[in-house]
Amino acid sequence: MDNYIRVTHIANGLDNLIPVGTLHISGLPSSDFAFSGVQAQPGGWNWLDADFLHHHFAASFHPVIASLVSLLRLRFAVATYRPVFVSLSPAHGSILIFRVRLFMVPADIDGARFLRSWQRQWSEKYLASTFKRSWFSLVNVLDYSEKTWRDSRRHVSLAEIGSLLLIPFASQGKSSGPDPFHIGRWKDGSAFSPSLAKKPSSLEEIVQRIYNSIPPPDVSGYQIRPMPKTAQVPTSEEVVVSLAKKRTKALPGVRTTLYPYQINSLCKMYEKETTSQREPVPNFLSFRSPLNSTYYFDTLNPAFYSNPELYVKPRGGILAENMGLGKTLICLSLVCLTKYDVSIIPEDMILHDEQARGSNKIPSLCDVSIDTINKNSLPWKFYEEDIPSSVVEKLKHNPGSFKISINHGKSQWSERTKSKKIQPTSKSLYLCGTTLIIVPENLFHQWNSELKKHIDDNYLHKLFVSDRFKKPIVLPSSIYTDCLPQDPKELIQYDLVVITSAAFAKQDLDRTALAHVYWKRLIIDEGHSMGSKSSNISVLCSALQTERRWVVTGTPTPGLTNLHMDEDESGHNTHTKKTRKYVVKKAFNVKEDLVKLGNLVGNYFKIEPFFSQPRLWSSAIVKNLASSGFSSEMSLRTLLSSLMVRHSLANVESDLSLPQLHHEAVLLAPSNQNKLAINLFNAVLAVNAVSSEREGSDYMFDPANRSQLRRLVTNLQLATFYWTGFKQSDVESLINVSKHCMEKQKSGGSQAFSQSDFLLLEKSISAAEEALHNPQWRTASMLHEMQYYVRGLPAAFSKAFSTGVSHHLAVFGAPQITALQEFFYKNRFMDMGDQALLEEKLDAAAKPFWKSYWSDATQRESTKFKKQESAHDFDVHFLTDETAQEANTMYKLSPSKKTKVSPKRNSTEEKMKSSIRVGAENSFPGQDIKKAEILGTASAKLSYLSSRLVEHQLEGVKSIVFFEFEDSAYYLAESLDILGVNYILYATFVGAGQRANNLSDFDDHDVEKNGGITLIMDLRLAAHGLTIISATRVYFTSPVWSRSVEAQAIKRAHRIGQKNEVFVETLVLKGTLEEEIYKRRQTDNAADSSVVDDLKMQQFFQKHEFLDFISDCEYCVFSSPSVGKLPPTEESDASYSLLRHRPTQSLSPDGAREWVMRLFNADNLEKFNSSKRQKVESEQLNKELVEGKAFSDVKRRKVVSKKVTF
């Protein structure tokens, strides 16, 4: 009884309780209750007696009243009430209602232990479930406003009470769970209003909403403070004030002036680093009471608190500025700003029981000073010039240190080794002013170049660690090596250590010097790569001791990437343009992204309670968000707001104005070979649809055949550039099956298929026969080479090297034309008029070439960078078993059975030789062989791109060509080699270290001396933080289905630092699936599915639309609209000088300019000469990378030549 009285006394102390909100009840039995009760507060407020109500009226309670009574009886809350008369009208009088004030008893109230002891008469499970159910029932109906709480009127009119919810005392109504709308009212302290019915948000929408609601850095408070005036080391506050006021002044050591928004981010980062703050743990949400006091609600174990549990905020966070806003520069500025800061001994880690020094020697004044400097982490380097050199040396060799205990649970020693070793119980950590930055290998070049670009040369002492530097490179202020120093004292002499993630992941915690340093700062670039807590990088980062921690990424997880685009668009050859601003949102698996974020929060930043309870993130955040749990959204928003530093697009638009981005879709007419290949694919789908009667497992669009359909559609996309993957026998079989279907009859003698299907079969046969009757298609299907059409060669050259003849033009594959060029350059000083000598030399060169060509066919298929014959085998089934057996002309091509497209050597060789012998006599007789021209290629896109890139080389323009399929990159590289165009490859089959060199070469390429250059880049590598602002022309070889992938690729060139307008062209083949893809993606910014999974694209494939075939010209000329003023092309009349490519003087009707491409040209000759030079050693490449110097002529060491790389 004494305990109950004590509990009642505790719960009735209103000054110690939490006022939450008011409730209005109607229909109370006034005769028994209305004017009874004990006074609780002045003004007629009486205690609401829950036990009395429960004893007399429990059976008839409204669910809300039942919830209220449950909370009161268990002493989770107390309530007071007062009667209020509401006047309805003179005719109807007034009604009596009761205004109830609800006070929650905080779990941390003085005497809480007595309250918990009294509550033990019920089980913990019952108490928890009752509180949660009862409170969330009240959330939706409470009025949280101050105005209603303080309303002291006893008589009000109906018009005066406004929006008021009356809860009937006795009712059979239903209670409901917490409504997000009313949760918002609770958070905002709002009066009651009806919930606005909305469609529940998806998990993706919730996460995006949280991310977009994070406030930008605000430094306005510092701007109104007086400017500090001090000659000493400024305090952290003085530094921020100075930064906030002098927004346009360069920072010490930083030669680049930061944008205002970058200054804001820098100030916020510095503030987070230098201010040790305690905040409520993420599961404690703060609310304002109607009396403007703050209270907290625990979302993990629901309860109210007057004071929250606190955690120490990490001295760091997530720099999450959008892509292209200069995150690298901001981080480097932070390093320079804090150059003299030294990490401070953390009080919660140091071991205080260290034995005192045994020496009785009285220390010198110098030793005492050094010891004081180290213990207090004084920034002595700030005064280095004023300190005697002997003292400086002592400070360097005697850094401050402290000891921490060692956790042997994570030791990597074997059990046998452990048994023989006495394991230390502690280890020393050295204090330092060093920043450790971990970067992906592909961004190593960027950090190196950004340091050279933005930071004064000798301001920072830097160490770069990458596996690529087998031999160290030592520069005045930088060292490049493949290993870390073993002595941590040597390691901490650097201001900055940049290590690649691959080199970092190899470190052994028991041996690496990294583990013996208390780092000033740790920065992880592209931090979303730390998604797995079990990865080596995650384990090592978690184990390292560091004062400040940062993650640098466009978003904390890859799925939250939003790309802000501002471009004008126009169609090909049109004069109408429209400017569009839009946001590209990347499709993502939100649960996976949240798990990755949880690893950062718990494992990297070590935020409680998620660090000590790793599984709590999944149960408390991820699962609750998925079930629309209100508390998780608030908790996650609070947590991310405290961690992240970012600006929205609107915040930076006033500071940053990028040059205009122009994006154009270039619609190209398909070449004859494009049409033949695309029509064959349409024929395959059409015959499959007819023969399978569009049902069952044989139908290509049956769900069981999704993988095969995806493969076929991919090959169809390849055909829009160039495709040679059909065998002649496959096409012949297709004709036979089509004819068999046409002859098939029903039992009554009528046709088995409809007239529309009959027409499809006829079109399919026509497409197949068109291909079989085309000599160049037959040759391509055997050799799988791009076809080049040449005019102006003597017949002897065609006989020796060509793969065929078409309308008096010699046709060559790329290897054949390369061999022809090499022959000419070696023999160009001979008398070409001596027919006998010429044929003799041609025969001597051609025989070994062809022998090598045929014998190397198998080897070519196994190379990393290969063509279609091995990369994309033709594999499709299009018949039922019954139809295949009846046709008796071909076997069934099942999803598990592939048709090899590589021809047998002997048969292919004989067929091709026969074709050449028949047509060689009609070869165009040459007059002046050096004027021989390459008229065009068999690919519309290749001819267009080649002319564009030749023009850019003459103009001195840098460009990027993004490819999705390796085939197109292969053919483009071949063409550029033949034409002598500078290019560099950036692809997955190029090693990460070499890719860094290639980017360096591209950036350092001297366009004034060597002309323009092209970076041929794999689209898959275009979304990893690369900066390629030296390029102003961007090409996509095909439409990109994913808008986010395309936008990220464009952002490589159109980002901070770009001074010129950027022109983007997407090549689209008219009348094909590419045109449909481009239209489809234009109307669907968030196209999550692949092309083959999109319903409208499937409908397009099922139309079976064949391209009209008119065999007027076998090749596509080199033609493109002129984009600039070209320098005049001078052609020498000297007998042995080579001519250059040049544009024609007149324009075609569509405004395009054709190009005269010389078969033999000086640029191509230079490539041949460079391929013979000695291969550059990796040490020399590394030296050029770190020094930022390319060879005087990039072309003589390019690793992208097919001869070298492929």
C-alpha angles and dihedrals in degrees: 000000000000089000091052091051090050091049091049090050091051094046094046094057096103093184089065095045130087116250106217112167150305134270130197120216128188132190099038112163096254096189092064103030121005101094099024128093139081120286112255103173137010116269098055099296111149132185116267104232104217095180091055092049093047093049096050108028110020094116093060102040122135106238091249091052089047090053091049093050092048092055091047096048092050090048093240085125144005128209140200127200142194131189118246125190115217115200111219102180139312089266097048101036118208140306130223120238131169124231110210124198113207121210120185120214107232116231089228096052117136106272093023090143090064090050092050091047091054091047092056089088083082124054120260090239092054093047093049096046094044093050094047094046095044097045095047089050089058096044093078096052106037122107107224099184125119091222094061092043093054096041104124100178118124096191122045135162123240090248092054100055094065118189104007130164114212115202111205111229094221118035143122094232125141129248122220139201124265114299115216089226093058091041085059090051090052091051092046096042092237132165119252118283131161116273115256105230109236135171108263112258119248119238090253091053092049093052093045090049091052092048094048093048095061107117120237121246111284118204097160090112091062093049093066094052120097118266110260118240113200138133092202129081103299120237119245090256091051090051093053093045090051092049093047093051101039095049096157098044117104117245122243108280093007114107094187123081111231124227115249093253089052089053089052091052091046091051092050092048092049091047091052091049099048101038119074104209134180119211135176112276110261093257091060109084119195124226136179117235123221086259091055096250120133123241135168138229122206108221096189097052101017110234140122122250134188090204124029133226107258135212129192108252113236113257092242137023143182121320097207105168113155120269114288098018097115106264092158092055091048091053093047089049089053090052091051093044092055098036093127098042116112125203113258126228106259112230094214094057106040121102108231098192097075114144116253119249111275097215118103091198114126107241119236122249088252092054091048090050093049091048091051092047092051097044092051095039091232114186095243094163088069086068096035094122090054096048121086112259092239091057091046090055091050091050091051094049095041107047121175117268143173136190131247131184119261123233105217092189089088097042116134095211117119119244091251092052091047092054091056097043130071102226116223116237095210142022136201124249120200121224114230147163093231128127118210115206122189114199135176113257092247091057096048091092091050095053090047093049093043090054091052092045102046108021127070110255101246101025095098128040103221139193120196119195122192134143089238094072101078088158116044119244115209121199128173094268103011140057124198117198143144097236139047123242112265092221112074089205089064092046095056093055087082124085091209134024116191114190129175118241091241092055092043093051090058094060119116112221092213093055111023120104088224089077093057097058130084094215121215091217141001119199125186114196116212087015095184085078086076091072095125117065090201096059117109092244093052093048093048095045091050091050097048116098111230136158097215130028131194137178116202115203142127085247134357087251128026094240094065093065113134117183118200111211128190110181143141118231133202138166123247114284093001129123097209118098134179128197116224132187115194143153119236113210119199118230111238147167099253096196092053090048092050091052089053090050090050090056090055092047098046107024102033106028092028094218116175138271089018095055096056093035106040094176092055093080092061096045099039102035113018098040094041092049090050089054092045092252106181095211095056093056091051093044093050092047091050092047096048092045089057093047107037131079111194145131128220122231091261091054094057102035092086091051101039129051115176122197114266118282115217119197121187134176109221110207111206128191109239118250120239091259090048089053094047093051096044092047090051090054090048088050091052091052093044095050090045091053093048098042094046091043085231096285142086132035093307092063110099093222093053109119090240090064097051094118092051092047089051090051092050093048090050089053089048088055089050089053090063087070102030133314131186101160099115118097119219090238091055091055092047090052090050090056092049093050091047092052091048091054090050091053094046114110138192122244091268093056097256124125114285093223136049124261091254091053090047089055090050090054091050091051090048092053091047092051092049094048091047089058095045092050092051111093094201092051090051091050092047092049088056101041103026091215130140109252121233121191115216132192128191103039126128114248091250091068092052092049091051103044115003125106094211148329128252124185093336091313123117114234121211138181117225095259090048094049090047091053089048092052092049091050092051095048091051093048105029093116093058123097104267089191091070096092096186094050091044094052091046093053093042091052090049091052099039100052097060090041094056093042090053092042094057096041092048094051092096092045092051090057092059096053120111094241104049143160130245099280090078104015101054112022114194105253123165137128118214109163139069115239090249094054092046092053093047093049088053089190104094142017124249113266103218127192089255097047122076129203110221113224099194106110124228109260101233099045093045093048094050094046092050094046089050091052092050094048092053096051105028095092090063094057114130109262111237123233103181108010095203088064092060110134136207099223098190148304137259091253123077092204095047093051091049096046093045092054091046093051094045087054092048091051090054091046094048093242126151117221141178125219113197116204129190098190125046092223092069092048090050094053092043092051090050092051094048090050090052092048094042097242121158114243142155128204125228106181143134093259090059112085117253092244093050090048089059089053090048092054090048090051091050094050094045097043109125106228092184091061104028104025127236126332136204129221109210102203134187108237089222090066096049098087103063107094098274120158116210102161094149087078119083100172121066127184132187112201089211138006112284112229095206112067092200092055091050093047093050090051092052089049089065087076105019102064142097111321095034108128099177135062114267121224119201126190127188113199112224125181110224120244094010136105088272091069089050091048091052092049093045095051091048091065098040114057093177102046098167099173129072122255094263093048094053111102096215092050090051089052089053092053091049092058089072094209112185123208118241109252120213112168096206096126128015096204141047114236123232099263139145138147111276112250102186149004109288123212113251114272113226118203118200122220091210112127096236102032119110123236124231134230112268138177121245117252096234129064126229120243091266093054097257125136120222122219132222103221113196116220090212114041139156095246092054091047090053089054091053091050093047092052089061095052121099115279112255114248119243090241090060091048090051091049091053091047095054095040093046094233127132125199114277086251114030090194094069095062104029113143093201099080111116089234091061107031108024 
